[in-house]
Amino acid sequence: MTSAAPCKILLANASWHDETRPWLWGVRAGSRWPHMEGWRPDQAPPPYLPFPHFLAQATALLERIPDLRVLLVDSVAQGEKLPAFLGRASSYAPDVIFLEVSTPSIDCDLDTVAQLKALLPGVTVGLGGAHAPLGDPAWLAGHPLVDFACFGEYELTLEALMRARLSGSHAPVAGAHVRLDDGTVRAGEPRPPCDDLDSLPRYAYHHLPMHRYKDNPFGLPGPSVQVWASRGCPFGCTFCVWPQVVYGQRRFRPRSVEKVADEVEWLVKTYDFQSYYFDDDTTNVGRERTLALARALDARRLGVPWAMMARADLMDREILEALHAAGMRAVKYGVESASQSLLDGSGKALGLDKVKRACDITRELGIRMHLTFMLGLPGETEASARATMDLALELDPDELQLSLCTPFPGTRLHEQALANGWLVEGGRLDGFNDCALDLPTISGQALVAAQRRGMEAWRAHREAREARRKAGA
């Protein structure tokens, strides 16, 4: 990976579109659960589109390097098919291309690499993202079109690689496996996740179609922006991808609440956002920190509503009242199951009694709720699946997400499924459209059917609730 300076690098969330199922478009960068969404590119914005945090952070770091030209492209956000992305790449003519990839999209990603290599002979192509095999140098050895693989949090790794390239250094770089000129692979040691998140530069927002991104549930006004106040989660869910595959640890790493509030204020004023959403792994870790965040946001007096991803059992009345006073008008809680034994077995460590109390207080304060549930945790049965849906309707959220448990490689759930023979042969790792688990207690087909029944029950519940509202108006 040596080259004379200056050089150009293209970072991309490349197109992910399945021509065999043309109504589905892939959601990859920024998503903890990469999957196919049903939307048409001429819709602006799509129903759900996560912000590519890692790519935007990496781009900002690279822009600090002298003699390096940097371009970030998000074809997913633009609704571009592959030919449009290839055209952009050809016009830019980079020396290096870096793609964020994921396990569900990896076949598409590798096809994109092959086409880039054919289009731009001599270009160096690297991959990073939530695909556990990237951490194994044997994977890079078996994919000769890929020149380097970043594993873990890749932003600082990519910066170190590009600085080494520009200086002509051949020293190993932590967090990356690199193909040498003779075709052999030089393995890199793991790079610890960044502890000082406040030291990182502001995202390279200027490269991105900021008003296209959407995760503003509950009818919060748009355009909306997604922000991170922290990284990591101290809890032990066996199915959760980023702590296990991307971070490689469970440690919670918060940003300064003042820096977070400053960034929110800058984003709202610069891009005229009408709401914002904290898409942290778990935003409300630490009682005093959560209260401090509420105070810092309240002091900005921005006058726009906002939401967060949170754990219900970490909420209490004082916290919820403080967040509400600071403008929080919606919250996402991950509940997953009505079975305490399934939650305990999955490492969720979530007390359902605390969930119910938190939901009651949340509703009392007029904060809208989006609850997420999951069918297919190990030990699931037809009865427990029905109980989960009963609980979902009892809690009566404003919005409901009902997913199928998906065993991503690199997670303890995948290891458990592999060891027990639970993996569906050829199953797509897409917990919204396909089931990849066949449990001894319930089949994959039965899980898909239970999900379908659950969503039908939810639609009926929602329609009846709306009818009651109109009747009482």
N, C-alpha and C positions, 0 to 999 in steps of 0.2 A: 504493500500500500504506500508506495513512494511516488511523489510527483513534485515538479517544480511549481512554486507559488507564482502567481495567484491561481486559485482554482475555484470551481463552482460546485455547490452541493444543492441537490433538490431533496427536500423532505416531503413525504406524501402519505396521505390516507387515500390510497388508490381506490378506484372503482371496484365495488363488489356487487355484482349483479348476476343472477342465475337465469340464463336464457331458457332453461328448461321449465322454470317457474317465473315467467317474466313479470308477474305482479309483485314479486318480492325483491326488495333491495336490502343489501346488507348494512348493518350498523356495527362498526368496528371500533375505531379509535375513540377513546374516552368512555367506552361502555365496559362495565364489569361483567356483562353477560352478552357478549357478541351474538347477534342473531339476525334473522331476516325479518324485515318490517314490510307490511303491506302498504305501499304508497306509490304514487305516480310522481315522477320527477317534475312534472309541470305544476305540482302543488307547492306552494311556498308559504310557510315552511312545511316540511313533512310532519306527520303526527308526533314523532319523537326523534330527536337527533342530539346525541351527547356532544359536548365540546371536547376537542382533542387536546386535553391538558398537557400530556407528555410531549407531544409534537410542538405545541406552542412554547413550552418551556425550553425544549432543546433548541428550537430556532433562536430564541432570545439569547441563549448562551453562545451559540455559534456566531451570532451577529457581533459579538465582542471581539472576534478574532480578526486581526488585520489581514489583508490580502485574501479574504475569503468572501465570496459572494454567496448569498443564501436565499433560497426561494422555498416557501411552504405552500403546498397545494392540498386542498381537501376536496377530492372529487366526490366523496360520499355526500358532503354537504351541498355540493353543486348539482347533485343528481346526474353526474356524468357517466356515460358508459366508457368502457376501456379505450376505444379509439380516440375519444376526446382527450383523455389523460395522456395517451401515448403521443398525441399531437403536441400537447403542451411540453412534454418532456423533450421531444425532438427539437422544438423551437428554442428551448432554453439551453440545450446541449451541455448538460452538466458533466463534470468529471466523476462525481460521486452521487449516487441515489440511495436514499434511506427510506425504507417503507415500514410503517407500523403494521404488524400482522397480528393474527389471532388464530387459535386452534380451529374454530369453525370455518374460517376463511382461508386456511393455509393452502389448499389446492388451487384456489383462485389466485392467491398471492404468488405462488410459484409459477403459475402460468404467466402472470404479469411480469415476473422477473425474466422469464424466457423471452418474452416479446421485447422487453427493454434491451436485453442483451443483443438481440437480432437487429434492433433498430439503431442502437448506439454502440458499435463495436469498441471495445476497450474501456467502456464505462465500468466503474467499481460499484457494486450493488451490495448493500447491507440491509439486514432485517433486525427488528426488535419488537417487543410487545409481549402480550400475554399468551405465549406459546412455549410451554415448559421445555420441549426438546431443544430449543435454542441454547439452553445451558449446557448441553452435552456436545463436546467437540466432535464426537462421532457423527452427529447429525449434520454438521457443516461439512465434514469429510464426505458424506454421502450425497451432498447436493452441490455439485461442482460449479453451478452457475451463480451461487451465492458466495460473495467474497469475504464477508464478515458477518458475525451474528453477535448482537448485544443482548445480554440477558440480565434480568432484574430491572431496576430503575435505570433507564438507558441515557438520560440526558447528559449527565456528567461524563459518562463513558464515551458518548459520541463526541463531546467536546474534546476529550483527551485524545481520541483517535484522530480527529482532524488536526489538532495541534501537532501530533506526532507526524502526520503525513506532511504537513507544511514545513516542518523542521528537518525532515528526512530521518527521523528516529525510527529504529527497528525494535525498540524495547517493548516488551509485553505491556498490554494495557488491561488493567483490572476491569472486569465486567464484559470482556469481549473475547471471542475466538476469531482468529484471523487466518485467512488462507495466504500462504507465502507464495513467492514467485515460482517455486518448484512444485507447487500444488499441495504441499503438506500443510497441515493445520497447526498453528501455534495456539495452544490453549491459554486462556487468561484466568487468573484467580477471581473469585467473586468480589464485587465491589459492595461495600456496606451501603445501605440506603442513606441518603442525605439527612443529617440530623438538623442542620441549621437551615430550615426552609426560608427564613427571613433573608438569608444571604443571596438567594437566587434572584435574578432580575425579573422585572415584570414580563409577563408573556408577550410574545410577538403578535399581538392582536391585529396589527395592521395588515397582516397577510391574509386574514380570514374573513369570510362573509358573515359578520357578527350577528346579523339579524336572521340568519337561517337556522341557528341552533335553537332547539326547543326542548325544554323539560320544565315547562311551567304548568303543572297540573292544576286542577281545582278551579279552572277558570280565571287564574291570575292573569292580569293583562299582559300583552306582549307588545313589542319584543321584550324578551326576558334573557337574562344572562346567568350562566352557571359559574359558581365560584367555589374554590377550595379554601377552607380555613384550616385544614389539617390533612395529614396522610396517615393511614394505618388504622388498625382497630385491635384492641387488646383481647377481644373475645375469640373463641376457638371453633367457629363454624367449620365443619369438615368440607363443606361444599364451596366455600367462598374462595374466589380465584386470586384476587390481587394480593391479599396478605401472604398467601402461600407461594404463588408463582412470580409475582412482580416484586413484592417487597421482601419475601423470604423470611419474614418475621411478623410477630403480632404487635410490635411496639407502636404506640400512638405518638405521633409527632405533630404537635400543634404549631401553627404560626402565631405571631403576636396578634392579639385581638385588635390593636391599634392599626397595624399594617393591613389587616383584613378589612377593617372599616374604611381605611384610606382608599384601598383598591376598589371597594364597592362604590364609594362616593365618586371616584374618578371614572369608573365604568358607566355609572348612571348618567353623569353629566356629559361625558364625552360622546356616548353613543345613544343617548336619550332612551335608555331602557326604562320600561314601565314596571318591571318587577325583577327580582333576582332569587336564585335558588342555590343553597349550599348543598352541593352534591358530594360531600365528604363520605368516606367509608362509614363513619359514624360521627356526626357533627357534635353531638351533645355529650361527649366524654368529658368528665370532670365537672362537678357541680359548680365550683367557684369560677372556673374558666367560662362555663356557659353563661353564668350570670354576668361576668365581665364583658363577654361578647355582646350580650343584650344591651348593657350600658353604653358600650362604644358605638353600637349602631344607632341607639336612641339619640345619642348626642349629635349625630350627623343631621338629623331632621330632614331626611331626604324625601319623605312623603310618598314612598312607593312601597307596596306590600311585598312580602317575601316568604320563602318556605325553606324547609331543611329536611334532609334525611337524618333520622334519629332512631334511637332505641327507646321504646315506650317505658321500659322499666327504669330508665335513668331520669325520667321526668317526675316532677312533683308539682304541687300547686304553685309554690313560689317561683319556680323556674318558668313554668308555662305562663304565669301572669307577667313575668318580666319580659319574656320573649314576645308575648302579645302586645305589651305596651310599646315595645320597640318596632312593631310593625309586622310581626310574623302572623300571617293569616292562613297558613296551610302547613301541614307536616306529613312526611311519609314515615310510617312505622313498618318494620319488618316483623311479622308475627310467625309466618311459615306454617304452623300446624296447631291444631286443637289438642294434640296429644302431648302431654308433658313428658312422657317417656321418650317419644320421638325427638322432641326438642333437646332433652338431656343427652340422648344418644348421639345427636349430631353436633354436640359441642356448642349449641346456641346459648345454653345457660340463661334462658329467658323464663321468668316466672309469669305464668298466665294470669294469676290474680293481680299482679302489678300492671300487666298490660290492660286489663279491664278497667282498673282504677284510673290509669292515665288516659285511656280513651274517654272515660266519663268526664274528666276534668277538661280535656281538650274540646269536647263537644260543648260543654257548659260555657266555655269562654268564646265560643263561636269560631274556633279554629277548625278549618276543614281538614279532613283526614283522608289520606291515601294509604290503604293497608295492602301489604304484599303477603301472599300465601304461596305455598309450594306443595305439590303432591309428588310423592315418590321417595321421601326420606326412608332409609333402611328401616324395615319393620312396618311400613305402611300396609294397611289392609283396606278392603272396601268400606268397612265400618269406620275406620279412622279418617278416611277421605271424606265420607259423609259428615262426620263430626266436624271436620275442618270447615266445610262449607257452611254447616249450621252456625259455627262460631262467627264466620265472616258476616253472615246475615244478621246475627244477633248484635254484633258490634256496629253494624249499620254505617259503614264508612261512606264518604262522599264518592270515593273512587276505589276500585278493587283491581288488584293484579293477581292472577292465578296462574302460576308457572308450573312447569314440570321439572323436577329435580334433575340436574344435568351434571354428570361426572367428568369435569374437565381434567385432562392430564395435568399432573403436578399437585393435585389436591389429595387429601387423605380419603375423600369419598371415592376418587378414581382408584386409588390403591385398594380400597376395600372392595369395590366392585370387581376389579380385576382378579383379586385373590379368591373371590367367591363365585366367579363366573356369571355375574349379573349383567354384563355389557351386552347390549343388543348388537348383533353382527351387522355392520353397515349403518348403524343408527347415526343420524345427524345430531351433532351437539348443539341443538337449538331448542331451548326449553319453552319456546312459544308455539312451535309448529310441529315438533317431533319429540319422541321419547327414546332415550338411549339406555334405559334401565329396564331389566326384566327381573323383578324381585321374586324370591320364593313365596312371599306373602301376597303378591299381586303382580299381574303381568303388565308389560308395557302397553299392550292394547287396552287393558282395563284402566290404566292410568289416563290414557288419552281420552277414553270414554268418560271417565270421572271428571276430567277437566272440562269436557264439552258440556256435561250435565251441570257442572258447577257454574259455568258462564251463562247457561240458559236460566238457571235459578237466579243468578245475579241480575240478569236483564229483567226478569219478571218482578223481582224485588224492587228494582229501581223504578220501573214503570208504575208499580202500585204506590210507591212513595210519592212520585210526582203527581199521581192522580189525587192522593190525599191532600197534597199541598195545594193543588188547584181548587179542590173542593172547599178547603178551609180559607181560601184567599178572599 
